[in-house]
């Protein structure tokens, strides 16, 4: 009986030993896995040079972020300034357009007023008609009071003096349509001849003999024709009549 008990004890001891061995093997296997994992992690650990490079890259990245932030701030400031300038420019443009519209309206009004003024402007009298070579070109009644051929009507024969004085001739022509001037001299004297009448004979032509270029005595802007010695030798009648229309 004692031997059976020893055997049982030995069997139990062997079983316990097997259990212990199994547990040890399981623990060893787990530790082996952990060791390999640690070795893998250890192989991925950066070196000091890599760590320094990482730190340098991080510093550079921080500097870039700061610079980018500053640039963004400056850009926002410039954008605000540009927006302000744009708004001012837009206001100026609106004002300019308004002024342009107002100026255009004033110009159109002024142009309309000028057109109206020109339309209502009386004729520019006295108006130079031309140079005639003989008094027979004018519708002045014959000595017997009859109307010359080629004239629808006539005025009585009336030869005025002072034909070299433009203003006096205008006074003498009052009430008539035309006046004809023939100045006697080219000096300071205003003597000469003058007719006032209302019609020019049909078929009358301008004189080509010259002589109408003698300046009036009191008016350098007008010529008063010529008479006698004031006429050029080319004028056979010794009379060149400068005719002006003095009213419509």
Secondary structure as GFF3:
##gff-version 3
##sequence-region A 1 248
A	DSSP	alpha_helix	2	43	.	.	.	ID=ss1
A	DSSP	alpha_helix	48	120	.	.	.	ID=ss2
A	DSSP	beta_strand	127	132	.	.	.	ID=ss3
A	DSSP	three_ten_helix	135	137	.	.	.	ID=ss4
A	DSSP	alpha_helix	166	172	.	.	.	ID=ss5
A	DSSP	beta_strand	178	183	.	.	.	ID=ss6
A	DSSP	beta_strand	192	197	.	.	.	ID=ss7
A	DSSP	beta_strand	226	227	.	.	.	ID=ss8
A	DSSP	three_ten_helix	228	230	.	.	.	ID=ss9
A	DSSP	beta_strand	239	245	.	.	.	ID=ss10
###
